[in-house]
Every structure is written in structure tokens, then in C-alpha cells.
């Protein structure tokens, strides 16, 4: 059994970044150059991506919790439901976030004497623990390293109605587990966060996992446990009136560090690298894009494994076809579907 404490279970980037102490700070402050830099398209203008260790640097903002005299909190902004606001902030435009307004998935923020006040905050003091045995998924023990207070959600509705994806990342109790360093770039305080690799329609994407509505998934993603996120409308739907978009984590894909078909939660928990999840939308298509990922847990059937059909997948639509053909199921062996878990995962770049 292996136990990870304040460590990344599903991303190899953190261990690389920390081996040099301040390596992550030094590298992310500089613009990436060369073929790798040209290969990736970075979506939010506010992000500085380091492709050497797969991290992204974002501006840090401050607010208060509960009242203007309440505890101070640092947060980042990745999406806005208003196009002009998104452009001015340099973040992803996600009109689908407006569909969550008025639900428990959104906090109502207010400005008091020019200070932004959130109703609820996060406790970053718990110890992140993911303990597993060689069998892979599910882990023997999984405890998230940060837990939202009652009513906490990263979705924040401003007084003008704009809905922001504004996850809290630090306060007096500690830091988010994905926040590995801080830096100052051109007078702006920024946080450096570890990215996770996945796929969209055959392309590699790199994203940040901030919050999850399920404690197990929050622990696996090094994210804040925020059950209120599951109140976002649109379970199983990627339509314009939904606040969600799909993600398909393969549960029992092939393993082996050097295996070109390696993929899945089993592999990630064995320390072989990211799970290589498959996502349904990207910020390039704003009418479809939402960072609220609707988890479609994907399990290869025994027959598919025996036939050698369980190869690496990189397109959400292909997995839907596999489900129609009876080659993959949900966790319970039933029909492949959204299982009622939401993860807040803004995409930073695509190859």
C-alpha cells in the first residue's frame, strides 16, 4: 500500500516541479519558447503556461469571507459567463455558466466598500491522503486535502448577474493542493498550479482541477470537496441550456509506463502518470464550453478486454459509440452515463 500526503496522485508534474525547489517559479515566469511552445494553444490570456513541467501561472485576487471584516481569501478566475467581462479579464468565455445562476451551485457575492465578499470559504488544513493497493482503482483510502464550507462553490455570481468560475486557492488555513508556488510577474502576484493532461477529439489538452462534488474524486484530483457543484443543471447534457459538459475517465484501461495504450484511473493510481481523461468540449467553442465536467465513469467490459479492444481513447464521441456497441459500461455495470459528479476543470491549452 502507498500513501500520498500533500502529494499529487494523478499528476507527475508536481514531483518534477518540486525537485528543484524553486524550479517551478523560475520556469513559469519565463515565456516558453521552441517547438513545444508553438505546439500548444493557450486559451486564457491571463495564463502563463510552462510546458516543461506542465504548470500554469494565474493572477491571484483577494476577497473576504462573510463580511468586509471577515477572513481574507485568495482566488483565481478562469471563466466568465459574459463575453465582454471574459475578454477584459483575459479568461475563458463560458455562457453556459449563466444556466447555473439561481441554483445552489452558485454563491452570491457582493461588493462592500469596494471589497468583494463571498458567503462561504474553504478549509485547506486537512491532509490529502490517497492510499491504494496494487489493484488500482478504487483506492483503499481517499481523503481530500481541502473542504468547502457549507454553501461553498467556485461559481460566484456578481451583483450585475455575471457568473464567474472563481475557485478559492489560499487563506489562513493553507493553500490548495494544486498551488505549488507563487511568483511576481510585472508587478502582478500569481500562483503556479499543476496541470493534468487529457484528450479532446484526438488532441492533447492540459487543464487545472480545482473542485469536485464527490470526496473520492476530490482526493484523486487534488481538488477541493465542494458538493454544491452537483446542483448545476444539465445532468448528462451538453446542450446550451445545461451548465455542464462531459468528461469520460477510463477506469480500467491498460497499464504500463511504456505502454502506448496506457490510460485510466488504475494506471494513475499505480503512479504511471495522468489518467488521460477524455473531455467533450473546449473553450474554442464557447457555446458548448463549460468547466463543470459531468463525470461519465467508463469501464471496459471483460469481453472488450479479452478481445483487445481496450485501447487508448481520445474522443468523447468515440466512447459514446463504444457504449452503444456494449464495449463499455458505467461503474455499476449498467448503461454508460453521467453518474452525478461534477469536477471544476478549466482547460488551459490544447496541442
N, C-alpha and C positions, 0 to 999 in steps of 0.2 A: 504494500500500500504506500502511496506517495501522498504527502500533504503539502499543499501550497499555502503559505501565509503571506498576505500582501504581495502576491506574485501573480503573473499572468498565466492562466492555464491555456487560453486559446490563441495567444499571440506570441510569436517568437521575438517580436520586435523589442519588448521591454528588456529582456535579458541582454540583448545586444547593446541597447542604448545605455544600460547601467554599467556595463563592463568597463567603460572608460570614465566613469564618474560624471564629468561634465560634458561628455561626448555629445549627448543629445542636444544640449544647449548650443554648443558650438556649431554643430552641423545644421540645426534647423534655422539658425539665424541667417545663414547664408543661402542665397538663391541656388537651387540645384542647376547644374549645367550638364552638357553632354547628351548622349543619345537617350538616356533614361529620362531626363527632364523633358525632352521633346516628345517622348513617347506618351506621357500622361497628360490628360486634360484636367486641370483643377477647376472645379465648379465654383465654389465661393471665393470671391475676390479677396475676402478678409483672411483667407488661409494661406499659410506658408508651409508647403509640404517638403519633407526631407525623404527622398526616395531611397536613400542609402539604408536607413534603419526603419523606414515606414512609420514616420510620425508626422503629425500636423500641428502647427502652431496657430493659436487663435487669440484674438484680443480678449482680455479679461475685464469685466464690468462689475460694479458693486451695487448692491441694493440692501435693503433692510427687511427683516422678517417680523411681521406682526404689526409694527408701528414704526414711525420715523425714529424712535429711540430704541428700537429692537436690535437684535444681533445683526452684525454685518455679514453679508454673504457675497462670494464671487460667483459669477455665472458667465456663460458664453452664449452667443446667439448664432444659430445655424440656418434657420428658415424664418420666413415671414409670409403671412397669408396675403399681404398687399404688395403688388408689383413695385410701386414706387418706393415703398419702405424697404423692400428687399434690395433694390438697386442702391439706395442710399447707404444701407448698412453693409453692402458687399456680401450678402448671404443668398442662399438658395430661395427661389420663389416657389411657394407651395400653396396654391389657392385651396387645396383640399383641406388644409388645416382649419379653415373657416367653418367646415362642417362639424367640427368638434365644439364650437362655441356654444355655451349654454349647457354643456354636459359636465359631469364630474371629472372629465379628463382635462379640464382647463381651470387654472387658477385665475381669479380676477385681481389684477394688480391695480394700484393707484399711485398717483404722484402726490406727495405731501411735502410742501415747501421745496419742490424740485427734486425730492428724493423718491426713487422708485421703491415701493413697498410690496412684498409678496406675502400672502397669507400664511404659507407653510414652508418649512425648510427641510433640511436633511441632516441626519446624524451620520457623520463619516467615521466615527470611532470604532465600530465593530471590526473585527479581524476577518478578512477574506479567507475562507477555508474551502478548498476543493480537494477531497480525498477520494481516491479511486483505487480499484484493483485492476489487474491486467485484463479483465474482461471488457474494460472500456465503459461505455455508457449503459446505465446511469451511474454517476459517481456514488461511492458509499456515503459520503457526506458532502453537502454543499451549503455554505452559509455566505450570503452576500456581505460585502465589505462596507456597504453604506445603505441606509434605510430611510426612506422618506417619512416625514411626519404625516399624521392623518391629514388628508387633503393635498399632500404634495403631488405635483405633476410638473414636468418640464414645460408643458404648454401654458403660456401666460397670455391672457387677454388684456390688452391695454385699454385705457378709457375710451379711445376712439374706435374700438372694436377690432383692431388688428390683433391677430393671434401669432405669437412668436414661439418658436422652439428654442427655449432658453434654459437648458439644464444647469442646475447649480453644481459647482465643482469644488468649492472650498469654503470653509468657515472655521470658527474657533475649535471645532471638534476634529478637524483634519482635512484631508484632500481626497478627491475622487481617485479611485484606483487607476484610472487611465491617465491621470495627471502626473507626469513623471519629472517635469522640470518647469522652470519659469525663465523668462528672458525679457529683455527690453530691446525693442526694435524701433528705432526712430522715435524714441520717447513714449512708445506705447507698451504697456505691460501686457505680456502674452503668456499663455500656458501652452506647454508642449504635451500632446496626447498621443498614445499609441494607437495605430490604425490596425484594422483587420482586413484581410484580403478575402474577396468573394468573386462572384461572376454575374454578369448581365449579358445575355444574348451573345455568348462566346467571348466577351471581353472581360478582362480583369478589372474589378473595381476595388477601391480602398475606402473604408468607412470607419466611423467612430461610434462605439456603443456606449451610450450614456445611461439609459434607464431601461428597466424591464418590469412587466406587470406580474411576473412569476419569480419567486425566490430562487428556484433552481437555475432558471435561465439567467437571472441577475448575477448569480455567483459565477456561472460559466463564462459570462460575457464581461466580468469585472465591472458590472454596472450597478446603479442604484435601484433598489427594490422600490417600485412605485406602482402599487396595484391599481391606482386610479386611472392609469393609462388604458386599462381594458374597457373603460366606459366610452372610449372613442367609437363613434358609429361606423358601421360598414363591415361587420364580421364576414370574412370570405369574399369581399367585394373590392374591386379596383375601379369601380365606376366613379364618375365625377362627384356624385353625392356621398361618397364614402370618405372618411378621414384616413383610411388605411391603404396599404399596398402590400403585396405578398412577399414572403421570404420562405425558401424551402431549405431547411437544414437536413442534409442526409444523415441519418442516424447510424447506419451500419454499412457504410461504404468500405472500400478496400483500404487496407493499412499497409505501412511500409514507407519509410522516409524516401527511398529512391524509387518508389512505385509511381509511374506516371498516372495511374488511375487512383491514387490515394485521395480520399475525401471522407469527410464526415466527423460526427461527434466522437465516435470510437477512436478514430485516428488522433483527433485533437487531444483527447483525454490521455492518450498514450504518449503525449509530448512530441508528436511528429510534425506539428505545425498547425496553422489555422484550419478550421473545419471546411473552408471553401464553400460557404453557403451561396445559394443562388437567389437573386433578387428579381422582382417583377418590373421595377421602374427605376429611372434615374432622373436627376434634376434637369437634364437636357429637354425632357418632355414635361413641362410644368403642369399641364392639365392632368397628367397621370401621377405626378411625383408626390409622395408623402414619405417622411422619415419614420412614420409609425408603421412598423413592419408586422404584418399579420402572419404569425408563425404557422406554416404548414409542415409539421414534422413528417419526414419521408423515410419509410422503411422498405428496403428491398425484400421481396418475398424469398422464401427458401428456393423456390423454383427458379427465380431470376438469378440468384447466386449460383445455383448448380449449373445453370446454362451459360454462366459467364457474362450475363447481360448487365451486371452491376458495375459498369464502367463510369468514369468521371463524367458528371453532368455540368453544363454551364449555361443552360437556358431554361427559364421557368416554364415556358410553353411546352418544351420537350417533356418535362416532368409530368405535366398535366396529361400528356398523351400516354406516358408510361402508366399513369394511374388508370386511364381508360382501358389500357391493354391488360390490366391486372398484374403488372410487374412491381408496383409499389403500393403500399398502404399507409395508413396513419399508425400512430403508436400502438393503438389497441387492436390492430389487425383489421379495422374497419376501413371504410372508404377514405381515400386521401382527401383532406380538407383542412381548413383553418381550425386550430384547436383552442382558440380563445386566449391566446397570449400575445401581447404586443411588446415589441422592442423598439426603442427610440435610437435609430441608427442613421444619422446624416451621412450621405456619401460625399467624400472629399474629391475623389478623382477617378478617372477611367483611362485605360490604356488606349 
